[in-house]
Amino acid sequence: MFALIYFVYKLNMIPLLSLNKKDSGDVRINKIVKLIEDSQVGFHDISRMVANKEKEYCRLNMPFELGIDYGYKNFISKDKKILVLDSEAYRYQKGLSDLAGVDIAIHNNELLDLFDVLRDWVITEYDITDIKHSAALKYEYDDFHGWLNERLEEQEYGITNTTTYDEESNELIIKYTNYIDEIKPKEFMIYCKQYFQEGFAIAVDLK
């Protein structure tokens, strides 16, 4: 999710997440429907709908939200664009056979592949000619990742780095914490916005 949020900001678009809304008087599904109405593009990653362990229920939130978005596109706003993402080709047919014939973008759970399919989709849908190659996008994202981890470390966010003693090498080893794993999507969005607004990276304009 974080890489997708970063990519959306890079395109000068604003990501909309139901987690951003704090109105406790509104149920979650109503928030999601409102966001679908307000958004021009819908990204749906259905790769996490499989249970991770025995006796665990599979996650159906994303397929459910995808169905709402498809209904909105077909009955209310035909100009809306939707991109469906999955980790393996044809895997979705085991649980969402109704999507047969729909172009599914496969990311193989790899960051480079994710940027590759996102880049190709944006070029196709928006006729962009000045967006960098996926390898360059990954390099820039890795640079942003380092920038953000430094900011979080400066704030002493979450778990601190730990030091252990290696008897074989007779040296002290510092285990560095990836602070980004500890933040929420809303926090990540705030840092993304700051990163691009302060000129740390160059955003791409949609045409």
N, C-alpha and C positions, 0 to 999 in steps of 0.2 A: 504493500500500500504506500509506503513512504516514497519509494522511487517513482511511483505514478503521480503522487502529489507534487513532487519536485518537477517532474516533466510538465505537468499542467501549468505550474507557475512559470516555467521557462518559456512557455508559449504565450505568456501574457494573459492567460486565462485564470479564473478564480475557482479553485475547487470548492465544492459544496458538500459538507458532511453532516449527517444527522446528529453527530456527536457535538456539533457546534451550538445546537439549540438547547437552552436550559429550562424551557418552560415545562415545569412539572405537571401542569394541567393539561398537557397535550400528550397523547400516546405516541409511541415511537413510530408506528406505521403511518400516522397522519403527518408526522414530520418528514418521513421519507417521500410520501406522495407529493407534499409541497415542494420538496427539493427537486423531484422529477419534473414538476411543472415549471420550476424556475430555471432549470438547466437547459442549455442548448445541445450539450453532448452528454451521453451516458456511457461510462466505462464500467464494465461488469466482469470481474474476475471470478469464475466459477470453479477454480482449481482447488478451493478449500472445502468443497461440499462433501468430501469423503471423511468418514470417521478415522481417527488416528490410532485407535486401539480397540481391542475386543470389548463388546458391550457398550461402546460409546455411540451415541446417536450422531448421524451425519448432520452437517450444517446445511440448512436449506434457506437461510436468509438471502444469500445472493441470487439463487435461482428464482426465488419468490419476487425479489425486487426487480430482477430482469424481466419477469413476466409483466409486472406493472408497467415498466418502461416501454415494453413492446406494445402493450395495449394503448398507452398514451401516444406513442408514435403513430400507430395505425388508425386510431379513431379520433385523435384530437390535433396532433401536430406532426404532420407527415414530413416536415422539414427537419425534424430532430434527427441527430446522428447518434448511432449506437455502435460501440465496439465491444465484442464479447471476447474475453481472454480465457485461456485454459492452459494447463501444464503439459498435456499430451494430446496429440492428434486423435480424433475420434473417441477419446475417452468419455466425452459428454454424452455420447449416444447410449451408454449404459444406464444413465439416469435421466437424461433429457432428450429422448429420441425425437421429440417435437421440433428440435433445432436442426434436424437433418436438412441439408441444403443451404444452411446459413454459414457464411464464412466466419470461421473461428480463428482468432490469432493465437498461435502457440508460442509460449515463452519458455517452456522446458525448465521452469524454476531457475532460470539463469538471468542475471541482470542484463548482460549484453544482448541476449535474445529478446528480452522485454523492450529495451530501447530500440532494437531493430524493428520489431513489429509496430511499435508506437510511431516510430519515424515514418515507416512506409505508409501507415494508415493516414497520418496527417498530411503527407505529401500528396496522396491520392485524393483525399477529401477537400484539401484547401489549396492545392496547386502551389505549395511552398517550394522554393528552389534554393533557399539559403540556409537550410537547417543542416547541422553537421552530421557526419557519419555516426553510426551507433557506437563505434569504438571511442570516438571523441566525446560523445555524450556520457559514456560510462566513465571516462577519465575525468570529466568535469564533475560528475556526480561523486566520484571518489574524493575529489578535492573538496567539494562541499561537505562531504561526510567528515573529513578531517577537520575542517573549519568548525563545524557544529560540535564535534566531540570536544574540541578545545574550549569552546564557549561554555559547554556544560561542565567541563572539568574546573574551569575558573570559578564557577558558581558552586563548586563542591556538590554537584548534583548526585543524589542517590549514593550508591556504594562507592567507597574510596578504593584506590589501588591497594593491592596487598603485596607484601614482601615475604618470600619464602627462601629458605636456605637449601641449596643443592649440595648434598654431601659429596657427590661424584666430582663435581667441578670445583667444590670448595668456594662457591660464590653465592652472593645474594642475588635472587632473581625477582624482578618486579613484574607482577601480573597486572597489566593495564585493563581497566574496565572500559567496555564500549557503552558509554553513557546513553547513546542514542537508543539502545534496546530498552531503556527504562522510561522513555518519555511517551506521552500520548499523542495521537494524531493531531489534536488541536495545537499542542505545543510545537510540533514539527511544522505545522503550517505557518505559525508566527515567525519561526526562524527562517523558513523559506522566503517569506515575504521580505524580511529584513535583508536577507542575503542578496536578493535581486534589486531591492530598492536602493541599497547602499553601494551598488555597482561592483559587487564582488564577481558577478557573472553577467553575461550579455543575454538578454531574453530575445526570443524570436517573435516577430509580429505575424499574426495570422492575416492572410489576404482574403 
